[in-house]
């Protein structure tokens, strides 16, 4: 009987919060997980004690040229990425009237454009191989249905990430599934100590989407494994 090849997942911002909980959850389920982070030492420290096959890789989402070089380095060692979780994000405070252009552009780069770059690169390879799962960590603050009520740069960049999700899902065959999710208000460095959910709770839908069956959905926006409006 032929043994199924171990699947490989890349999780951006995997050294803390929802990203680390996603890394842990996927590794516990037998996935080889690449923990992507800017600082390798921080990633190695975060990975200590985690169960399963976890490997730390460098990813700097703030610089598209450097990111392209890092992706090439990752692919040289891990030529088949089956699952991509675009988790990393930045949150710049400020309303529309006061937001600085540089903060808007840095938010767009990390929260949307880097995810676009990674989705296109790995999604194209997934489409050629006939299998892939891409999961984008978005937010209710990026939903038109919720009024885009978050800090301006964050809401705009997460709305752009939602657009990337939908367009990518429309572009790839059904065996490459691309979905977004809102994890809710989570106790992370971004969410703060008053948040109502743990990182593990915030990661549950991301893990579920990363492991969707062949008949699972694509091009949808989820909260708690239920479809929500864009």
Residue pairs with C-beta under 8 A, 6 or more apart in sequence:
6 30
6 31
6 32
6 53
7 30
7 31
7 32
7 82
7 83
8 31
8 32
8 33
8 34
8 78
8 80
8 81
8 82
8 83
9 26
9 31
9 32
9 33
9 34
9 81
9 82
9 83
9 84
9 85
9 210
10 33
10 34
10 36
10 57
10 74
10 78
10 81
10 83
10 84
10 85
10 118
10 122
11 19
11 22
11 23
11 26
11 33
11 34
11 35
11 36
11 85
11 87
12 19
12 36
12 37
12 59
12 61
12 85
12 86
12 87
12 88
12 114
12 115
12 118
13 19
13 36
13 37
13 61
13 87
13 88
13 89
14 20
14 22
14 23
14 33
14 34
14 35
14 36
14 37
14 43
14 46
14 87
15 35
15 37
15 39
15 42
15 43
15 45
15 46
15 47
16 46
16 188
16 189
17 186
17 188
17 189
17 190
17 191
17 199
17 202
18 87
18 137
18 183
18 186
18 188
18 199
18 202
18 203
18 206
19 35
19 85
19 87
19 88
20 35
20 46
20 199
21 198
21 199
21 200
21 202
21 203
22 85
22 87
22 203
22 206
22 207
22 210
23 33
23 35
23 47
23 50
23 54
24 50
24 51
24 52
25 200
25 203
25 204
25 207
26 33
26 52
26 83
26 207
26 210
26 211
27 33
27 50
27 51
27 52
27 53
27 54
28 51
28 52
29 207
29 211
30 52
31 52
31 53
31 83
31 210
31 211
32 53
32 55
32 78
33 52
33 53
33 54
33 55
34 55
34 56
34 57
34 74
34 78
34 81
35 43
35 46
35 47
35 54
35 55
35 56
35 57
36 43
36 57
36 58
36 59
36 88
37 43
37 46
37 56
37 58
37 59
38 58
38 59
38 60
38 61
40 56
40 58
43 56
43 57
44 56
47 54
47 56
55 78
57 70
57 73
57 74
57 78
58 70
58 73
59 67
59 70
59 74
59 88
60 66
60 67
60 70
61 67
61 88
61 109
61 110
61 114
61 115
62 106
62 109
62 110
62 114
64 109
64 113
64 114
64 117
67 114
67 117
67 118
68 117
71 118
71 121
74 81
75 81
80 125
80 129
81 122
81 125
81 126
82 126
82 131
82 132
82 133
83 132
83 133
83 134
83 135
83 210
83 211
84 118
84 119
84 122
84 123
84 132
84 133
84 134
84 135
85 134
85 135
85 137
85 206
85 210
86 114
86 115
86 118
86 119
86 134
86 135
86 136
86 137
86 161
87 137
87 206
88 110
88 114
89 110
89 111
89 137
89 158
89 190
90 106
90 107
90 110
90 111
91 107
91 151
91 154
91 190
92 99
92 103
92 104
92 106
92 107
92 151
92 153
92 154
93 151
94 100
94 103
94 151
94 152
94 153
95 151
95 152
96 152
99 151
99 152
99 153
103 153
104 152
104 153
104 156
104 157
106 153
107 153
107 154
107 156
107 157
108 153
108 156
108 157
108 160
110 157
111 154
111 157
111 158
111 160
111 161
112 157
112 158
112 160
112 161
112 164
113 160
115 136
115 161
115 164
116 164
119 134
119 136
119 164
119 168
119 178
120 168
122 132
122 134
123 132
123 134
123 168
123 171
123 172
123 176
123 178
125 132
126 132
126 134
126 172
126 176
127 172
127 173
127 175
127 176
130 173
130 175
131 175
131 176
132 172
132 175
132 176
132 177
133 176
133 177
133 209
133 210
133 211
133 212
134 168
134 176
134 177
134 178
134 179
135 179
135 180
135 181
135 206
135 209
135 210
136 161
136 162
136 164
136 165
136 178
136 179
136 180
136 181
137 180
137 181
137 183
137 206
138 158
138 161
138 162
138 165
138 180
138 181
138 182
138 221
139 150
139 154
139 155
139 158
139 182
139 183
140 146
140 150
140 182
140 223
140 228
141 148
141 149
141 150
141 151
141 154
141 155
141 158
142 148
142 150
142 154
142 155
142 157
142 158
142 159
142 160
142 161
142 162
143 159
143 162
143 182
143 221
143 228
143 229
143 230
144 159
144 229
144 230
145 228
145 229
145 230
148 155
148 156
148 159
149 155
150 158
161 180
162 180
162 221
162 230
165 178
165 179
165 180
165 219
165 221
166 219
166 230
168 178
169 177
169 178
169 179
169 218
169 219
169 220
170 219
172 178
172 218
174 218
175 214
176 218
177 209
177 212
177 216
177 217
177 218
178 218
178 219
179 209
179 212
179 217
179 218
179 219
179 220
179 221
179 222
180 220
180 221
180 222
181 205
181 206
181 209
181 221
181 222
181 223
182 221
182 222
182 223
182 228
183 197
183 201
183 202
183 203
183 205
183 206
183 223
184 196
184 197
184 201
184 202
184 223
184 224
185 191
185 195
185 196
185 197
186 195
186 197
186 198
186 199
186 201
186 202
187 193
187 195
187 197
187 198
187 199
188 195
188 199
188 202
191 197
204 224
204 225
205 222
205 223
205 224
205 225
208 225
209 216
209 222
217 227
220 227
221 227
221 228
221 229
221 230
222 228
